[in-house]
Amino acid sequence: FYDQLYELNNENKERYYALLSKLNFSLFPLYKIKDIPQSLLITKSGSMSPTLKDLKNSSFSDKLKNYLTERTEKVNLFNLSDELSPYLKTLKEFQVFNYANGTINTLQNLLNKNVFVSNQQDENTALLGISNTVIKRDTNTNASSAPDHLLRLFAYNKIMQECGRNYFTTENYVENNLIDIANEAYIVSPISSLIVLETIKDYERFDIDKNKNSLQNASTASAGAVPEPHEWALIIILMGTLVFLYYTNCNSKTV
């Protein structure tokens, strides 16, 4: 894409590569994709690009919003890199894409099989693309022993999904129920902030009511918590010492 879409061939590919490689970033206009189910967008983007907020009130942003408002299909996006530009990353978190990443060989295998991933979610599921896992919310009201961080991950994913759904259709895309979700999971998100103080006395001193209807701050006592880096170091030293003593004892018996 260079002001408009061009079909690359052996005669023009070097010319357009030279022109585009001089740019610091590129923004592919999704609104140019007319047949979403039969289209595949391939990217190898860097870490630099404007954000959606930077593009606000531009003709590019208006066309993008109109395009995504009128369509429910997800754009197929394959990433040849381990990172996405802020522009694409935000759209990905807003659930705009059927997203996959990998090498050229991975892409070629998908094309040969004529298949692509389908990131289908509903109100009770959250897809974590990095780990290729799905978190499912059970409607059962019984207490669960699942780790706290699963609810935090689920809540963040749901907030981004709902924000993305409303971002392109209304000016005020933040709804009260999203604040409630962030409050319950006790997380920081693009629509919420979090105040965490060290002691109960600090809350009383600043006249801040501590939230009683949430997971509260994560701690080492929480289910699913993992050791801090210095704790890992102590564990490794301890394991190494035990192994050393074991082999020393075995060698002494052999002698």
Secondary structure, DSSP 8 states (H G I E B T S, - for coil): --SS-----TTTHHHHHHHHTTSS-----GGG---GGG--EEE---S----TTTTTTSHHHHHHHHHHHS--S-EEEEESSS---HHHHHHHHTT-EEEEE--HHHHHHHHHHT--------TTEEEETTTTEEEE-----S-----HHHHHHHHHHHHHHHHHHHHTT-S----HHHHHHHHHHT--BTTB-----SSHHHHHHTT----SSS--S--TTSTT----HHHHHHHHHHHHHHHHHHHHHHHHHH-
